[in-house]
Amino acid sequence: LSTWNSVPQGPPDAILGVSEAFKKNTSPKKMNLGVGAYRDDAGKPYVLTSVKKAERIMIDNNMDKEYAGITGVPSFTKAAAALAYGDDSPAIKENRLAIAQSISGTGALRMGAEFINAWFPHAKNVIVPNPTWGNHIPIMKNAGLALEKYTYFDKQTNGLNIDGMLEDLHKAPKNTVVLLHACAHNPTGVDPTKEQWDQISKVIKEREHFSFFDMAYQGFASGDCTRDAYALRKFVDEGHQVVLAQSFAKNMGLYGERVGSFSIVCADEQEKARVDSQLKIIIRPMYSNPPIHGAHIVSTVLNSPELKKEWLGEVKTMADRIITMRHQLRNHLENDFNSKKSWNHITDQIGMFCFSGMTPEQVTSIKNDWHVYLTQDGRISMAGISSANVKYLAEAIHNVTK
Ligand SMILES: Cc1ncc(COP(=O)(O)O)c(CNOCC(=O)O)c1O
């Protein structure tokens, strides 16, 4: 009998399964609205010019391939922290921000969950939005945390159910870890307003909850890195000792380079040193030390004023293209196909995704009858839309929803 005889067939990943089905389709009109990766208006992946320039500089510098330290490339983590928390962050100025490079955002989330499981001084409970990025659930559970969901999306309005969210945050046991998407919520595209963030901060403070921010889209949501970091920075200003999972996959187009960071706001320099030592103890037996190439790209871009300026322009261009597609899609639905349904949520939502409100049956119909592929929850990855196919998509959505 084979050693692996008892290994069962696992379920396919909901998101990647969509791309597999898309690849098998032969229609010239087919559209892949599944995977959350940016495409330009020609439908092609986009390597940023600022990234390519940084790589040329790195080659000219004849960089070696030595190991990075356990917590990664220092010039990267320093620049990443400033981008997230702000150049004038007191936590950074007072040297009390512990930060480690991670295997992109996923690695940061797992590192954070492992750290919480090891050192959080209360019950290891985490609550995540309903719905949330699918991978959040196994990441937290596999690290040993007890996971529950809090109300987030409102099916009636395709927006935020703020009252339901605040009620669930209030009901959760004291000292619960609350996972928060800093901007560009995945899969709904629904973000709290500034006023709503202030309400959320207040309840979290009252219940002495702990905030775990996931910021995978800074700059990619509104086109403005400062604007997209509002919630994170406001919480820190208000005295929350947050932790942050940061990713450069989308905003710098570094998907496969796996560049991210995990950071912890500490009380003082001495505490930061102790926390740092425990992060190293978690990382060492996990993957020893992180890949250096992507970290050097981010460091080169962020530490060069002109490359950083070029990058900020490019991330705004990507965000603006998505926002333009939102307005065109809504406009076609309302004015070309005279849909009688309300589509304001297409332009009210922000970031990579639009939670269309299409039912699983409608998702199946739009796939079978119109060759449009998206996840069963009705999430549309907006980057799959271009000026060439936006009207076709509107026609397809109208026909399956009327
Ligand atoms: C909210 C969130 N956190 C974290 C991550 C982690 O991304 P990475 O590990 O690539 O940095 C992602 C990446 N999502 O992937 C796109 C999709 O849902 O189709 C994410 O959406």
The ligand as an SDF file (V2000), in Angstrom:
LIG
                    3D

 21 21  0  0  0  0  0  0  0  0999 V2000
   -7.1640   41.5730    1.5620 C   0  0  0  0  0  0  0  0  0  0  0  0
   -5.9190   40.8840    1.1120 C   0  0  0  0  0  0  0  0  0  0  0  0
   -4.9380   40.6670    2.0090 N   0  0  0  0  0  0  0  0  0  0  0  0
   -3.7940   40.0520    1.6660 C   0  0  0  0  0  0  0  0  0  0  0  0
   -3.5700   39.6260    0.3860 C   0  0  0  0  0  0  0  0  0  0  0  0
   -2.2630   38.9270    0.1540 C   0  0  0  0  0  0  0  0  0  0  0  0
   -1.6610   39.1670   -0.9950 O   0  0  0  0  0  0  0  0  0  0  0  0
   -0.1150   38.8080   -1.2180 P   0  0  0  0  0  0  0  0  0  0  0  0
    0.2340   37.6510   -0.3380 O   0  0  0  0  0  0  0  0  0  0  0  0
   -0.0130   38.4950   -2.6660 O   0  0  0  0  0  0  0  0  0  0  0  0
    0.6270   40.0440   -0.8270 O   0  0  0  0  0  0  0  0  0  0  0  0
   -4.5590   39.8280   -0.6130 C   0  0  0  0  0  0  0  0  0  0  0  0
   -4.3560   39.3590   -2.0400 C   0  0  0  0  0  0  0  0  0  0  0  0
   -5.5550   38.9450   -2.6910 N   0  0  0  0  0  0  0  0  0  0  0  0
   -5.3690   38.2390   -3.8110 O   0  0  0  0  0  0  0  0  0  0  0  0
   -6.1750   38.7090   -4.8480 C   0  0  0  0  0  0  0  0  0  0  0  0
   -7.5120   37.9640   -4.9150 C   0  0  0  0  0  0  0  0  0  0  0  0
   -8.2190   37.9250   -3.8990 O   0  0  0  0  0  0  0  0  0  0  0  0
   -7.8400   37.4850   -5.9950 O   0  0  0  0  0  0  0  0  0  0  0  0
   -5.7620   40.4690   -0.2270 C   0  0  0  0  0  0  0  0  0  0  0  0
   -6.7430   40.6900   -1.1230 O   0  0  0  0  0  0  0  0  0  0  0  0
  1  2  1  0
  2  3  1  0
  2 20  2  0
  3  4  2  0
  4  5  1  0
  5  6  1  0
  5 12  2  0
  6  7  1  0
  7  8  1  0
  8  9  2  0
  8 10  1  0
  8 11  1  0
 12 13  1  0
 12 20  1  0
 13 14  1  0
 14 15  1  0
 15 16  1  0
 16 17  1  0
 17 18  2  0
 17 19  1  0
 20 21  1  0
M  END
$$$$
